[in-house]
Amino acid sequence: MHVVLGEVKDGKLSYQSINACLTFVGALHGKQLISVEDLQTDEGLHPVQKAMVDFHGSQCGFCTPGFIMSMFALTKNSPNADKHSVEEALAGNLCRCTGYRPIVDAALSLSNNTPLKDQFSDYEAQVVNTLSKLNLTTTSLHGDNKSAFVPTSTDELAAILEKHPDAKLVAGGTDLALEVTQFHRDIDTLVHLNNISDMKSIVETDNHLDIGANVSLSEVDHVITPHYPDFGRLLQRFASLQIRNQGTLGGNIANASPIGDSPPLLLALNAEIVLRKGNRRRTVNLDDFFLGYKVTLLEPSEFIERVIIPKPHKHQFFQAHKISKRIDDDISAVCGAFNLTIENNTVTDVCLAFGGLAAIPARATSAEAALINKTLDDKSIDAAMKALTQDFSPITDCRATKEYRLETAANLLYRTYLRIRLDHNNSQAQQIEVTSYVS
Ligand SMILES: Cc1cc2nc3c(=O)[nH]c(=O)nc-3n(C[C@H](O)[C@H](O)[C@H](O)COP(=O)(O)OP(=O)(O)OC[C@H]3O[C@@H](n4cnc5c(N)ncnc54)[C@H](O)[C@@H]3O)c2cc1C
């Protein structure tokens, strides 16, 4: 079930649709929780509900509350959403009887450049005032031998973890909550990261993007796309908007899944992470972080504080590709990220990384060796594609066979080569055009 959280941003309420079944109660501290029951008033249906009725967007009704809440968040935030934004907002909602066309039409009918006036806008100032006060406090919940802490700074977080080394950190909860909902495990001590503002900050320097571990994947998309458009394109394929609103970059790294989507890209970009335990901080290359299947360098009481990504430079080509059975809301069978520096047609730096080919997200060092200091041509790329078989021995599972994974990885490398050649030819063609114009 999807619900909406209202959060204060720049003195106003910003609304995000999230999955209620993946959300622990501590994540609601300082937020306004809105469910479908809150929409209708004594005066009748909410405009979003009315649009759904008018456009015949509901049949069995099973999925309707979720669609309504996703449309509500979209319409409140973006009164002029286009079709792409509507499709993106609804990608995490499944309808199995009505069909999507009337639902998309209902959402588009609300997009009329006029901010939606409803009971929530009437009380916005009051809610902002109440939430702003609540956000300033650290809180904890205790009962049934279980505790949940909601700290508001990294210093407090470090202190709580020193006291409770067995505590489970929860950022967006989109992985951790499955331990409870799918595997019925008990978690005795939870520490919520969602109210720690310093872990949500993004600092851009001349050379780096320095991203707090608790920045949501939706926000990472906004900040990284101008620098690495392929990173942004891949994030658009990461789960659905609801999951990207909740899930964080730190959570995607810390869960150490072999098929997590951001780690191969971060590995290829030579990202570093800042780990903190008590007052000690250490900066490690992400390549050194993953030790084995779901095993990382993190010590008890240690957490990921920040992720540091180098900014692109002039001769760099970065591409990333995700292969999955569905476009939206699906986990990778193979994910490949390719970062090459090419000067005078020679590869002077190369970093190739894959997910889905090993127990951890990993670099393809033999393939890299086949390319470094070589001319980038059919011969060197062929050698690199063949070398992938020395780098990886993937497994067969429900997502793909081992043969498919290896062949796909090689084909993604070849696709990257073709795109680089195309870019190169285009830029040469442009130069010729400019030259002939000048002459
Ligand atoms: C429907 C659905 C679709 C999904 N699709 C994708 C997909 O397409 N691609 C993909 O890669 N993943 C996908 N996921 C998995 C998940 O959304 C991501 O891994 C997400 O990035 C996890 O982030 P989180 O903040 O929710 O982590 P959480 O669930 O809060 O935490 C995950 C783990 O990391 C630890 N942790 C969190 N933050 C820190 C920190 N700062 N320091 C140390 N440890 C920390 C937690 O203790 C926990 O062990 C999907 C999940 C769902 C439910």
The ligand as an SDF file (V2000), in Angstrom:
LIG
                    3D

 53 58  0  0  0  0  0  0  0  0999 V2000
   10.2300   -3.3530   -4.7900 C   0  0  0  0  0  0  0  0  0  0  0  0
   11.7280   -3.1940   -4.6580 C   0  0  0  0  0  0  0  0  0  0  0  0
   12.4900   -2.9840   -5.7870 C   0  0  0  0  0  0  0  0  0  0  0  0
   13.8740   -2.8480   -5.6860 C   0  0  0  0  0  0  0  0  0  0  0  0
   14.5860   -2.6210   -6.8240 N   0  0  0  0  0  0  0  0  0  0  0  0
   15.9250   -2.4330   -6.7490 C   0  0  0  0  0  0  0  0  0  0  0  0
   16.6830   -2.1500   -7.9290 C   0  0  0  0  0  0  0  0  0  0  0  0
   16.1500   -2.0210   -9.0490 O   0  0  0  0  0  0  0  0  0  0  0  0
   18.0300   -2.0210   -7.7930 N   0  0  0  0  0  0  0  0  0  0  0  0
   18.6660   -2.1520   -6.5810 C   0  0  0  0  0  0  0  0  0  0  0  0
   19.8870   -2.0110   -6.5170 O   0  0  0  0  0  0  0  0  0  0  0  0
   17.9630   -2.4140   -5.4490 N   0  0  0  0  0  0  0  0  0  0  0  0
   16.6220   -2.5330   -5.5000 C   0  0  0  0  0  0  0  0  0  0  0  0
   15.9020   -2.7780   -4.3580 N   0  0  0  0  0  0  0  0  0  0  0  0
   16.6120   -2.9050   -3.0780 C   0  0  0  0  0  0  0  0  0  0  0  0
   16.6780   -1.5850   -2.2340 C   0  0  0  0  0  0  0  0  0  0  0  0
   15.6620   -0.6910   -2.5920 O   0  0  0  0  0  0  0  0  0  0  0  0
   18.0170   -0.8640   -2.3940 C   0  0  0  0  0  0  0  0  0  0  0  0
   19.0870   -1.7110   -2.0610 O   0  0  0  0  0  0  0  0  0  0  0  0
   18.1160    0.4330   -1.5550 C   0  0  0  0  0  0  0  0  0  0  0  0
   19.1520    1.2430   -2.0160 O   0  0  0  0  0  0  0  0  0  0  0  0
   18.3790    0.1430   -0.0760 C   0  0  0  0  0  0  0  0  0  0  0  0
   18.5120    1.3930    0.5740 O   0  0  0  0  0  0  0  0  0  0  0  0
   17.7450    1.6710    1.9360 P   0  0  0  0  0  0  0  0  0  0  0  0
   18.1140    3.0450    2.3530 O   0  0  0  0  0  0  0  0  0  0  0  0
   16.3050    1.3870    1.8170 O   0  0  0  0  0  0  0  0  0  0  0  0
   18.4490    0.5860    2.8700 O   0  0  0  0  0  0  0  0  0  0  0  0
   17.9190   -0.0810    4.2210 P   0  0  0  0  0  0  0  0  0  0  0  0
   16.9020   -1.1010    3.8960 O   0  0  0  0  0  0  0  0  0  0  0  0
   17.5530    0.9530    5.2200 O   0  0  0  0  0  0  0  0  0  0  0  0
   19.2680   -0.7760    4.6760 O   0  0  0  0  0  0  0  0  0  0  0  0
   19.8760   -1.7950    3.9300 C   0  0  0  0  0  0  0  0  0  0  0  0
   21.0810   -2.3320    4.7210 C   0  0  0  0  0  0  0  0  0  0  0  0
   22.0940   -1.3330    4.7870 O   0  0  0  0  0  0  0  0  0  0  0  0
   22.3920   -0.9890    6.1420 C   0  0  0  0  0  0  0  0  0  0  0  0
   22.6290    0.4700    6.1210 N   0  0  0  0  0  0  0  0  0  0  0  0
   21.8050    1.4310    5.6260 C   0  0  0  0  0  0  0  0  0  0  0  0
   22.4370    2.6210    5.6680 N   0  0  0  0  0  0  0  0  0  0  0  0
   23.6550    2.4090    6.2060 C   0  0  0  0  0  0  0  0  0  0  0  0
   24.7720    3.2670    6.5050 C   0  0  0  0  0  0  0  0  0  0  0  0
   24.7580    4.5800    6.2640 N   0  0  0  0  0  0  0  0  0  0  0  0
   25.8770    2.7130    7.0470 N   0  0  0  0  0  0  0  0  0  0  0  0
   25.9390    1.3830    7.2820 C   0  0  0  0  0  0  0  0  0  0  0  0
   24.9160    0.5160    7.0280 N   0  0  0  0  0  0  0  0  0  0  0  0
   23.7940    1.0350    6.5020 C   0  0  0  0  0  0  0  0  0  0  0  0
   21.1670   -1.4140    6.9450 C   0  0  0  0  0  0  0  0  0  0  0  0
   21.5100   -1.7010    8.2840 O   0  0  0  0  0  0  0  0  0  0  0  0
   20.7400   -2.6660    6.1740 C   0  0  0  0  0  0  0  0  0  0  0  0
   21.5260   -3.7510    6.5750 O   0  0  0  0  0  0  0  0  0  0  0  0
   14.5140   -2.9280   -4.4140 C   0  0  0  0  0  0  0  0  0  0  0  0
   13.7300   -3.1330   -3.2670 C   0  0  0  0  0  0  0  0  0  0  0  0
   12.3620   -3.2710   -3.3710 C   0  0  0  0  0  0  0  0  0  0  0  0
   11.5510   -3.4990   -2.1180 C   0  0  0  0  0  0  0  0  0  0  0  0
  1  2  1  0
  2  3  1  0
  2 52  2  0
  3  4  2  0
  4  5  1  0
  4 50  1  0
  5  6  2  0
  6  7  1  0
  6 13  1  0
  7  8  2  0
  7  9  1  0
  9 10  1  0
 10 11  2  0
 10 12  1  0
 12 13  2  0
 13 14  1  0
 14 15  1  0
 14 50  1  0
 15 16  1  0
 16 17  1  0
 16 18  1  0
 18 19  1  0
 18 20  1  0
 20 21  1  0
 20 22  1  0
 22 23  1  0
 23 24  1  0
 24 25  2  0
 24 26  1  0
 24 27  1  0
 27 28  1  0
 28 29  2  0
 28 30  1  0
 28 31  1  0
 31 32  1  0
 32 33  1  0
 33 34  1  0
 33 48  1  0
 34 35  1  0
 35 36  1  0
 35 46  1  0
 36 37  1  0
 36 45  1  0
 37 38  2  0
 38 39  1  0
 39 40  1  0
 39 45  2  0
 40 41  1  0
 40 42  2  0
 42 43  1  0
 43 44  2  0
 44 45  1  0
 46 47  1  0
 46 48  1  0
 48 49  1  0
 50 51  2  0
 51 52  1  0
 52 53  1  0
M  END
$$$$
